[in-house]
């Protein structure tokens, strides 16, 4: 079974790169992603292709923090299901638990788990079939950026 990611983040990556003068056609081509997958609001893209898109975007923009900048550029409501789960929860902890349960609807390459300790709760991410590294950090950054809208 192919692991896929909703095309929300790839669209955001392309918008940010375009705003910096990076040709999006070459980005898509180097990642092996067709324009139809970006245009279709319900499309899912292979996680490997999305990871390649991140790598190319970082290289072509010469910006090692492109993931954080991309996440920061996303307004509340971009990830509709995630935002809904967080906003409709009674507490931030409940929202994060729901997010962990349904995160695969957004990104199938990672599994989120909440770990509660006596003094605090943390949110961890386990990659499903992919290397630990930038890919996990990018997704965690996006996740916490989205959470920041509802936890403030």
Secondary structure, DSSP 4 states (H G I P E B T S, - for coil): ---EEETHHHHHHHHHHHHTT--HHHHHHHHT--HHHHH-TT-EEEHHHHHHHHHHHHHHHT-TTHHHHHHHHPPTTSSHHHHHHHHTSSSHHHHHHHHHHHGGGTBTTEEEEEEE-SS-EEEEEEESSS-SSHHHHHHHHHHHHHHHHHH-
